Amino acid sequence: MRQPRLVLAVLALALAVGAGPSSAQDKDAPKLAGKYTAKFSSVANNCSATGMSLSTASVEVSQEKGRNMSVTIPSVPIMTGLVSRGGKFRAVTKRGKTAIEGVDGKFSAAGRVEKGVIHFLFIAEYFRGEKPLCTQSWNATGPRQ
């Protein structure tokens, strides 16, 4: 009879210890959620007939409980990712269909929010079948709306 109680006590202790760091991470995750008016400046573009044109856009950052987050840019699938303790984030999409017939795309954003201003690098990679087609990248920055 004593062994099952001991096993239960050890399991309860292991669960309590395992839950501690997770709760601490949730409290340490910076709050980035909000809408931002971002200006995009091209960094690199090797696309000729494919790709997109960005100058300004409303960027929405959503943050679920803890470190999970998402980034929404018009005309781009929702990117999902994580926020680090330092306030940096990285969000990506899986490769998928685009509005351009026969072209797949993969999108990513990585950056931070400081004092109500978002700063990030946005990358769009395009593919035709299995073959990489071209890549575009932008630096984006803007205040919270």
KAWOQUI-V101343 format. One record per backbone hydrogen bond with DSSP energy under -0.5 kcal/mol. CO is the residue of the C=O (numbers start at 1). NH is the residue of the N-H. If there is no record, write none. Layout:
# KAWOQUI-V101343
co=CO nh=NH
co=CO nh=NH
This chain:
# KAWOQUI-V101343
co=1 nh=5
co=2 nh=6
co=3 nh=7
co=4 nh=8
co=5 nh=9
co=6 nh=10
co=7 nh=11
co=8 nh=12
co=9 nh=13
co=10 nh=14
co=11 nh=15
co=12 nh=16
co=13 nh=17
co=14 nh=18
co=15 nh=19
co=16 nh=20
co=17 nh=21
co=18 nh=22
co=19 nh=23
co=20 nh=24
co=21 nh=25
co=22 nh=26
co=23 nh=27
co=24 nh=28
co=25 nh=29
co=30 nh=32
co=34 nh=61
co=35 nh=145
co=36 nh=38
co=36 nh=59
co=38 nh=57
co=39 nh=141
co=41 nh=139
co=44 nh=137
co=52 nh=54
co=55 nh=40
co=57 nh=38
co=57 nh=59
co=58 nh=74
co=59 nh=36
co=59 nh=61
co=60 nh=62
co=60 nh=72
co=61 nh=34
co=62 nh=70
co=65 nh=68
co=67 nh=83
co=68 nh=64
co=69 nh=81
co=70 nh=62
co=71 nh=79
co=72 nh=60
co=73 nh=76
co=79 nh=71
co=80 nh=92
co=81 nh=69
co=82 nh=90
co=84 nh=30
co=84 nh=87
co=87 nh=113
co=88 nh=84
co=89 nh=111
co=90 nh=82
co=91 nh=109
co=92 nh=80
co=96 nh=105
co=99 nh=101
co=100 nh=103
co=103 nh=98
co=104 nh=127
co=105 nh=96
co=106 nh=125
co=107 nh=93
co=108 nh=123
co=109 nh=91
co=110 nh=121
co=111 nh=89
co=112 nh=119
co=114 nh=117
co=116 nh=144
co=117 nh=114
co=118 nh=142
co=119 nh=112
co=120 nh=122
co=120 nh=140
co=121 nh=110
co=122 nh=138
co=123 nh=108
co=124 nh=136
co=125 nh=106
co=126 nh=133
co=126 nh=134
co=127 nh=104
co=127 nh=129
co=128 nh=131
co=131 nh=128
co=134 nh=126
co=135 nh=46
co=136 nh=124
co=137 nh=43
co=137 nh=44
co=138 nh=122
co=139 nh=41
co=140 nh=120
co=141 nh=39
co=142 nh=118
co=143 nh=37
